[in-house]
Amino acid sequence: NGFENAKEWLEGTSIKVTDTEMPLVSDKYKFGGCPDAIGIDPRGRKVLLDWKTSNGIYLDYVIQLAAYGLLLEEEFDFIPEAYHIVRFSKEEADFEHRKFEGIELFKAQFLSFLQCYTIDKQLKKRVR
């Protein structure tokens, strides 16, 4: 039922999915990811979509979308104007959609986490 609800939502939004499951790697930032889908909305705006199977929509999901946005910008000069999270419940037929725009702070947060991760790896080498 959750899948059927999502299909109905996608048909209702008229978002045209142009690509799915694209593995990408950033030479600039040294990380990789695989966005679930990119597309064009009815207003001609570039959008990024991510499917989640969970019982809620969490901050980490938007930070992950921001990271995917960085990958798309670097690889294809594709700058999403809207970021969509489509959530399917793990246990019920629940379905939820959230749209985010103007996510520069989420991108900054991701890059901060990435910097901390890189420093942590270097520090662990010294302690071992």
C-alpha positions in Angstrom: 0.0 0.0 0.0 2.8 2.4 0.8 4.3 1.8 -2.7 0.9 2.4 -4.3 0.6 5.7 -2.3 4.0 6.8 -3.5 3.2 5.9 -7.1 0.0 8.0 -6.8 2.0 10.9 -5.4 4.5 10.7 -8.2 1.8 10.7 -10.8 0.1 13.6 -9.1 3.3 15.7 -9.0 4.0 15.2 -12.7 7.7 15.0 -11.8 9.5 13.4 -14.8 12.3 11.1 -13.5 15.2 11.4 -15.9 17.8 9.2 -14.2 18.0 6.7 -11.3 20.7 5.1 -9.2 23.7 7.0 -10.5 26.9 6.1 -8.6 29.0 9.3 -8.3 32.4 10.1 -6.8 33.7 13.6 -6.0 37.3 14.3 -6.9 37.0 17.6 -5.1 35.6 16.4 -1.8 36.7 12.7 -1.8 33.4 11.0 -1.2 30.8 9.1 -3.2 27.2 8.4 -3.2 24.3 7.1 -5.3 21.3 9.4 -5.6 18.0 7.5 -6.0 16.6 9.8 -8.7 16.8 13.1 -10.4 14.2 14.7 -12.6 12.3 17.7 -13.7 9.2 19.1 -12.1 6.2 20.5 -14.0 7.7 24.0 -13.6 10.9 22.9 -15.4 12.9 22.9 -12.2 15.7 20.3 -11.6 14.8 18.1 -8.6 16.6 15.4 -6.6 14.5 12.6 -5.1 15.4 10.1 -2.4 13.4 7.1 -1.3 13.5 6.1 2.4 12.1 3.1 4.2 11.7 4.2 7.8 9.2 5.3 10.4 10.1 9.0 10.0 12.0 11.7 8.1 15.2 12.7 9.9 17.8 15.4 9.7 20.4 13.0 8.4 18.3 12.3 5.4 18.3 16.0 4.3 22.1 16.2 5.0 22.5 13.1 2.7 20.4 14.8 0.0 22.7 17.9 0.3 25.7 15.7 -0.2 24.1 14.2 -3.3 23.4 17.7 -4.5 27.2 18.5 -4.2 28.0 15.4 -6.2 25.5 16.4 -9.0 26.9 19.9 -9.1 30.4 18.7 -9.5 29.8 15.9 -12.0 27.1 17.3 -14.2 26.7 21.0 -13.3 23.2 19.9 -12.3 22.1 22.1 -9.4 18.8 20.9 -7.9 16.3 23.6 -7.1 14.2 21.3 -4.9 15.0 18.2 -2.9 12.3 15.6 -2.2 12.3 12.8 0.4 9.7 10.1 -0.2 9.3 7.9 2.8 7.7 4.4 3.0 6.9 3.1 6.5 8.6 -0.1 7.5 5.6 -1.6 9.2 2.5 0.1 7.8 1.2 1.4 4.5 2.2 4.9 5.5 3.7 7.2 3.0 5.1 10.7 3.5 6.7 13.3 1.2 8.7 16.3 2.2 10.2 18.9 -0.1 13.2 21.1 0.8 14.6 24.1 -1.0 17.5 26.4 -0.1 19.6 23.8 1.6 22.9 25.5 1.7 23.2 25.1 5.5 22.7 21.3 5.1 25.5 21.3 2.5 27.7 23.2 5.0 26.9 20.7 7.7 27.8 17.8 5.5 31.1 19.3 4.6 31.8 19.9 8.3 31.1 16.3 9.0 33.3 15.2 6.1 36.1 17.3 7.5 35.7 15.8 10.9 35.7 12.3 9.5 38.9 13.0 7.6 40.7 14.5 10.6 39.4 11.5 12.8 41.0 9.0 10.4 44.4 10.9 10.6 44.2 11.1 14.4 43.4 7.4 14.7 46.6 6.5 12.7 48.6 8.4 15.3 47.0 6.7 18.3 47.4 3.1 17.0 
